[in-house]
């Protein structure tokens, strides 16, 4: 804010140098690749072991019949980077040698395999055919990777059918403390997981080779449902220079594509008490009703050239949650009689409403006068807003509250609905260029509940979320030794949180106080609770534009990979956390008198007399943060011999702090405070406080 541009430039330069040194010292042996795809490479030799240059190499996708061609260089090596996952056949032809064909090659997401054909002297029209058995060994990539294919993904018994539930099935992954990057401020699918010992929010999240990161706290955005996923993988060791911006692992998810054959499915998963047996240890039937249904369809738009796929899933989920007990004022309490709910002082075991049955000695919270027998001589004039709240509290059921203690039991409803739609188009423009586009939308609704006869159910917030992601990817082969791949991604998450629109606030009860929102009452009374801080009317919207470009260049025995990413992020927050105020009653005044103290009486009496033990209120939390996240990398994979590969890489990724679009925010300077220096923008602000423009 008050730093000069030259000082910022020097700071960024020092930071960039530090990042470069760290990346150089800790560069790992991982061949760079385009996330969400796979690499296949190798060396072509003859029967004597001599390399064969200028051999024609053709890679054919079995499902789509899309062909890719290359030539071996002077060292006899070839490379197909950024290949869509699936089954392939590899053909090699060279003058003076029999044609070579290897079929059954399987490329998994993130895999980096080597296929080294050996040619036999003979006529070109003679063929040598080899059938690959099983998955090829990852000789080019030491990363530990667990891959789950489409069949396994759809057959896994995933409760809720969320892809992130598969992560902990891979080695080196386990649940991590959530911290402040999961919960109602984020997507309902955002999780905290530790991969390879990394922190809960240090994982790199990819979808179809593109960014799927929630930059508000570095968690994940939603993934499509299992039937729309082709492969899922988790890499749980240190990543290479291309993906080294995260210290944890990497999660790769690839959506399904169309093929030359039309294919599709419909599904429905049901769980409810109509068809489920009652739990052996329960006398009541299962009250969960969960229904997930949808379908997928894919096929060719133009055979061998253009393919499309689309899928939809809906979730309907309702549940009666566990019963909650609270204590509300009884009819006797409202007349000033607390002899039942708190017992009679001096009479042992006269209190049926607590576990010890010991009576509690009460005094009037306003005057400190003792209440003989815990009763007022005449009905008191209780606080107006406290009495106005009574009609919103649940009625006491004498069959449940057999001792007239004010006990009530209730269950907060839980309802969730989710709609997911994903579509993808793949297009082979020419033998040199491949293009794909994918759009995914996830609409999630978990409404907040309100009842005019039971306001206690307002402790659970509502969330209305919509996440949309779009990715356009292009791969262009300039020559057999030079390939460029680029992605443009747009990510948008909208999250509206808050109370039910029919809820009340303190003004409704007659409290003369500023209310930032028309809905939302938060009371902590000790015996019952209304509302909550995380229920406050809020929006948390995160928008991201990510552009990345990756170049693969083969020079002799060197495979050079270089490129970069530019991420532009917008974070817009409006959070009325405690903006309507929080009213707290802890019972100290009915136990210690109007001056308060350590002796606690009855929270209900304090509440009825309006004697607050605490009140807090805050202004709306507002942010409109904007900031870039740039990075550059270069990596060299040197094939020293057929048995030795050396890898070195360098990555630059400065930490550029975001700024508020409306110049909101401040910082404190101790030297300015000690010298009594005030802000030039707001001279009436306390000394030491600086604002944008200082």
N, C-alpha and C positions, 0 to 999 in steps of 0.2 A: 504493500500500500504506500509506504513512505520511502521505500528503498529506491535508489536510482536505477535506470535501465542498465548502466554499465556494471553496477554491482551484481544485478541479477544475471547478466551475461557471464560475468566471471564465475558466479556460483554454479551456473549450469555447465560451464566448461569444465570446472573441477569435478562436478558430479559425473559428467559424461566420461572423463578420463578414468575416474574411479570405477565406473561400470565396465569400461573396456578392459581394465586390468583384471577385474574380478572374473569377467567372462573368459579372458585368455587363460587365467590360472586354473579355472575349473571347467574348461571345455571338455565335453564328454564324447565318447565314441558312439555317436548316433548319426547315421546318414540322414541329411535333411530330406523332408518329403512334404507333400501337401496333405494336411490333416484330412481324414475322411476318405483317402484313397490309399493306393499302395504303389510300391516300386518293384520292378523286376529288371535285373541286369545280369551280366555274365560275360564270359570270355569264350570265344569260339576258337578251337584248336583242331589240329589234325591228329592222326593216330600216333604221331611221334611226339606230340606235345607242342609243336610249333604253332604260333598264333596264325589265324587266317584273317587278314585285313580285307576290307571292302566286301564282306559277305552280306547278302541281303537277308534281313531278319524281319519276319512278319508275325505279329501277335494278333490273334483273333478271339474276340469274345464269343463264347459258345452260345449264349442266350440271345444276343442281338446281331451277331455276325459282323459287328463293326471291326474293321481291320486297322492296325497301326503298323507302320513300317519304319525300319531304321537300317543303318549300315554299320558294320564294325569299323573301328578306327585302326590306325597303324598298330596299336597294341592288341588288336583283336577283340576289343571290348565293345559292348553295346549297352544301351540304357533306355528303358521305358519308364519315365517318372510320372507320377500323378495318375495312375491307371485306376479306373473304377473297379471296385471289388467284384469278384465273381470267378467263374471258371474260364480258362483260356487254353488255347493251343498255340504252340510256338513252332514256326517253320524257319529253317535256315537253308539258303541255297548259295553256292559259290561255284565258279567254273572249275571243272576237274574233280568235283566231289559229288557224291550221291546226296540227294536232297534229304534233309533231316527234319523230322516232325516229332514233337513231344506233346502229347495230349494229357488232359486231366490235371493241369496246373491250377491250383486254387489260390487266389489272392484274398487275404483277409484285410480288414480295415487296419491301416497303420503298418502292415507287414512290409518287409524289405528283404526280398529273397534273391538268391543267385541261381541261375540256370546256366550251366556251362556245357554247351553241345560239343561233341567230338565228331568231326566229319570223317567219312571214309572215302578213300579215292575210288572214283568210278564215274559213270555217266550221270548227268544231271537228272535225267528222267528216271533213274533208279532211286528208290526211297528207303530210308531207314526210319522206322517208326518206334517210338519209345512211349510207354504208358507210365505216367507218374502215379505213384502210390502214396496216398496220404498227403499231408501238408509238407511243403518244402522247408528245409532248415533255414532259420534266419541267420545266415552267415554274415550279413552286412550290417546287422543292427543288434547290439548287445542288450537293448532295453528289455526288461521283463514285461511281458504283455499277456493279458488274459482276454481272449476273444470269444464272444458268444454269438453263434450264427442265428439266422432267422428262425429256423425250426426250434432251436432250444429256447429262444426268446419267447415265442408264442406258447410253448408247452410248459414253461415255468409257472408254478402256482403263485402268481404275484397278487397279493391282496391289495386292491386298488389299481393294479395294472400300471404302475409307474416305473419307468425304465431305471431310475436312480436306485431302486431297490436291489438291482443286480450288482451294484458296485462292491458291496461287502462280500460277495461270493468270490471275488478275485483275491489272489494272495496279496498280503501287505496292505489291506484296506480294512478300516474299522470306523465305527461311528465316533464322532468327536464332539466335545462340548460346543453348544450352538452359539454362545456368545451373543452379540447383538447383530447378527447377520442372518437370522432366520426369524420367523414369526409373522405377525399380521402386517408388518410394514413391507414384506417381500412377497414373492410368488408363493403360493401354497405348495409348490413342488421344490422350493429351495431347501437344501439339506446341508448339514454339516458333516463332512466325512474327511478322515485323514488317510491319505494315500502316501505310502513310503515314508511315514513319519511326519508328513507336512501338517501344517495347521488346518483347521476346519474350513478356512476360506482361502487356501493357497492353491487350489486345483485349477487347471486349465480346462475349460469346457468348450467342446466343439460339436457342431451339428453340420453334417455334410461339408466338412472341411472349412467351415466358416465359424466366426465368433458366436458363442451362445452364452456370453458372460453377462451377469447383472452387475454393472459397475457401481451401483449404490454401495455395495459392501463386498463385491467380488465373489458372490455366490453364483448359482446356476439359474438360468431361465428354464421354463418347462421344455420337456421333450415329447415327441409324438408317442402315441400308444403302441404297444408291442407289435400289432399286426401291420403297422406302417413302417416298421424298422427292419432293415436288412441285416445289419451287424452292429454289435456293441462291443467296445473294447476299453480296457483300462490299462494304462501304462504306469508302472509303479516304481520306476527308477528315474534318475536325473535325466532331464530332457536335453536335447541338443540346442545349438545356437538359435535355430529358428523358433523354438518354443520355450526358450529358457527364461522367459519373463515371469514364470511362476515356479516357486520352489517345491511345490507338491507334484503330484502326478498329473496325468492328462486323461480325460474321458472323451472318447470318440464315438459318436453315434451317426450312422448313415441311414437315410431313409430309403425305402424301396424304389426301384425304377421299373418302368415298363420294359417289356421284351417283345420279341417277334410273335409271341403267343399271348392271346388274351387270357388273363387270369384274374380271379377275384374270390372273395369270400364274404359271408355274413356271420355274425356271432352275437350271442347274448349270454351273459353271465348273471345268474340270479342267486341272491341269498336273502331269505326271509323266513319268518316263523311258520309260513304255510307249508313249506317243504322241508325245513330243517328240523331235526329232532331237538328236543329240549335237553340242555346240558344235564348230565347225570347228577350234578351237585346242586342244581337249581330247581326250585319249584315253579318258576315262571318261564314262559317261552321266550325265545330270543326276540328282542324288540328291534333288531337291526333289519332294515329293508334296504338292500343294495342291488341296483340293477344297472348293468353296463351292456350296451348294445351298439352295433354299428356294422361297418363293412368296408371292403377295399375293392378297387378295380384298376387294372392296368393293361396296357397293350400297345401295339404299334399305331402311330399316326401315319407314318410312312416307313414301310419295312426296310430294315437295315440302315435307317437314317434317323428317324424321329420317334420317340417313345414317351408315353405319358402314364402317370400313376396318380391316384387320388384315394383318400381314405377319410372316414368319419367315425367318431365315437362319442356317445353321450353317457354320462353318469348321473343317475338319480340315487340319492343317498339320504335316508332319514333314520333317525335314531332317538330313542328316549334315553337320555343320559342318566347316570347314577343319581339317586335321590340326594338332595341337599337339605339339611335341617337348619332352621333359624328360629329366633325367638322374637316375637312381636308383642307390643303392649296388649295386656288383657283388658277386659271391660272393667275389672276392679282397679287396675292401674290407672285407667283414665279417670276414675273417681277419686284417686289419691290413696288407694289401698294397695300396699306392697307386702302385706303380711303373709301372703301365700307364696308369691314369687321370690321373696327374700327371707321368709321365716320371721319369727318373733324373737327379738333380742332377749337373751336370758333363758330362753326355752330350748333345751337341747333337742337336736334332730327335728327341728320344726320347719326345716327348709326342704321340701320334696323336689326342688328344682335344680339342685346341684348334687354331685356325687358324694360329697361329704355330709350332706344334710345339715350342715352348720348354718345358723342364721347369720345375716349380714346386717350390721347396724347402719341405718341410713340417717342423713340429716338433709334439711332443705338446701338445695344447691345455691339458692339466691341469698339466704340469710344465715345459714349454718345452724339453724334451730333444730334440735333433735326431734325426731318423729316417734313419739311413743307407740310401741308395738308396730313400727314401720307403717303408720297410718297418719294421714292428715286429718285434723279434727273436722274440717269441712272441705269439700272438693275444691282444689286450687284452680286458679285461672292459668292453665297451662299455655305454653307458647303457641300462637296462632298457626304458623307454618307447620309445626309438629303435629297439631291436630288435623290440619288440612291434608297431611300425608296419610292419615289413617285409612281413608277410603281406597288408597292404592295398594295397601298391604293385604296379603292373603288372609282369608278368614280362618279362624281357629276351628279345627275339627275336634269336638270333645271325645270322639272315638280314638283319636290319635293322641291328643293332649289330655290324658286322663286325670292329671293332677292340676289342671288349670294354670300351667306355667307359662303359657303363650307359645308353646312349641308348634311349629308348622313344618311340613315337609313338602317339597316341590321338586320337579325335574325340569331342567332347561331343555327345550327342544333343540335338536341339531339337524340341520338340513343343508345338503350340499348338492349343487348341480354343476356339471362341467360339460362343455361342448368343445371337441377338438376336430379340426379339419386341416388336412395337409394335402398338397398336390405338388407334383414334380414333373418337369419336362426335360428330357435329354435330347440333344440334337447334334448329329455329326455333320457339320457344314461341309467338310472336305476331309481328305486324308491327313491334312495338317491341323485342322481346327475342330475342337469339340466345345459345346456350350451346354450349360444346364441352368435351370432356374427352379427354385423351390420356395413355396409360400406356406406358412404354418400359422394358424390362429388358435388360441386357447382362451375360451371364455368361462370363467369360474365365478359361481355365486354361492355365498354362504350368508344368508340374510340374518340380521339382528332381530330379536324378538322383543315384543312389548305386550303387556296385558294391563288394562286399566284396573284390574282387580288383583294383580300380583306384579308389582314393579320390581320384585327381587330377581326376576329372570333377565334383567338388563345388564347383568355383570359380564355377559359374553358379547363381544363386538361382532359386527357384521362386516363382510368383505365382498366387494364386487371388483373382480379383476379381469383384465383383458391383456393378453400378451400376443403380439404379432411379430413374426420374424420373416424376412425375405432375403434370399441370397441368390446372386447371379454369379456363376463361375465360368471362366473361359480358359481353355488350354490351347496354346498355339505352338506348333513345331516349326521353328525357322529352318532347322537343318537336323540331320540325325544326331548332331552333337549339341544342339541348343534348343531348349524348350522353355517357354514362359507360361506361368499359370497365375491367374489373378482372380480375386473375389471382391465383390461389393456386397455388403450386408447392411440391412436396416433393421434395428431392433427397437421395439417400443413396448414398454410395460406401463399400464395404467392400473392403479390400485386405489379404490375409494373405500375408506374405512369409517365406521361410525355407528351411532345408535339408530334404532328404528325411527322412521320419520314421524311416527305418532307419539314418540316419547315426550316427556315434560322436562322443564328445567326449574330452577329455584324460583323464578318469577311466578310460575304457575301456582306455587304454594303461598305466594304473598311476600317472599323475601325481596326486599328492595336493594338489589345489587346488580351490577352490570353483568350481563350474560352475552358472551360472544356468539353463542349458538342457540337457536330456538329449541334444540333438543339436547338432553344430557344432564342428568342429576347424579351427583356422586356423593354418597354419604357412607362413612365408616362409623358404625354405631357400636361395634363390639359384639352385639347380639345379632345384628343383621347388616348386610352390605347391599348398597344400591350403586349400580354403575361401576365404572373403572377408568383408570387413566388411559389404557390402550383402547378404550371404546370411543375416545374423543373423535369428533368429526375431523377427518384428515384426508389428504391425498398424497400419494407418493408415486410420482411419475418419472420414469427413466427412459430417455431416448438416446440411441447410439447409432452413429454412422461409422462403419469400419471398412477400410480399403486396404487390401494387402496384395502384394505382388512378389512372386518367387521365380527365380531364374535358375535353371540347371544347365551347366555348361561342362562338357567333357573335353579335356585337353590332355591327350596322351593317357597317362595313368592317373591323372588328376580328375576328380569330379568336383567342380566348384558349384556351390549353392550360395546365392546371395539374394537379398531382397529386403523388404521392410513392410511395416504396417503403420497406418495412420488411423487412430480412433478418435472421434470427436463425440464427447459425451455431454448430455444435458440432464441435470437432476433438478426437478421442480418439486418442492415440498411445501405443503401448507398443513400444519399440525396444530389443532386447538387443544393440545395436551393441557389439561387442568385449566383451560380458559374460562370455564364456567365455575371454577372453584371446587374445592374439596372440603367438606364439612366433617369434622371428626369429633366424636364424643367417646371419652374413655372411662367415664364414671368417677373421676377424681373429685368432682365438686359435691356429689351426693355422699361421698365418703369422708372428705376432709373439709368441706365448707367452701365458701366463695373464694377463698384465697388459694384453693387447690392444695395438693400435697400427695404424699405417697399412699395414703389409705384410699383404696378404691371401693366405691359403693356399687351403684347400679347404673349401667350405661343408659338403660331405658329412662330412668328418672332424669338424668342429665339431659337426655334428648328432649323429653317432654317439657322441661323447663327452658330449653334453648341455650344451655350453658356449654358452649363449645370448648373443647380442650385444645383444638388447633383448627386453623383455617389457612389454606394456601390457594393462590390463584396466579396464573401466569399469562403473559401475552401469547399470541399465536406464534408458533415457530415457523419461520418462512425462509426458504432458500430457493434460489434460482441459479444454481452453480453451472458454470461452463468451463470446459477444459479439454485440451488435447492429450492423447497418450501416444507419442510417436516411438518407433523403434526401428533399428537397422541391424542386419546381421550378415556375416559372411562365414562360410565353412568350406574346408577343403578335405575331401576324402581321397587319400593317396593309396593306391594299390601297389605297394612296394613289391610284393610277390603274390603268387596265388594263395599263399598261406598267411600273409601278413598285410593288414590294412591299418593305416594310420589316419587319425581324424583330429583336426584342430579347428577351433571356431572362435569367433569374436562377436559379441552382441553389445549394442548401445541402446539403452533405454532410460532416459532421464525421467526424474520425478518432477513433473510440472504441476504446481498447486493450482486448483481451479479458482475461479473468481466468481463473485456474485454479479449477476447481470444488472441488478439495481444498486450496486455498490453498498450493499448492506454488510455489516460486520465491523468488528473493532478488534484492537489488540492493546495490551497493556505494556507500558515501558517503565521499568523500575527507575532508570536514570532520570526520565522526565518527571516521574512522581517525586523523586527526592529533590529535584531542582525546581519543583512547582511549575513545570511547563505544561501548558494546556493545549488542546487541539486548536489549530487554525481554522478548521471547518466548523466545529461546534465549540466555541470558546467558553461556553457555560458548563461544559462537561467537566467531570473531575480531572485533576491533574494526572498525567500519565496515561490517559486513555486516548488512543489515536484512531482515526477513521480513514476511509478511502479519501485520498486527496492530501493527507498530511505528509 
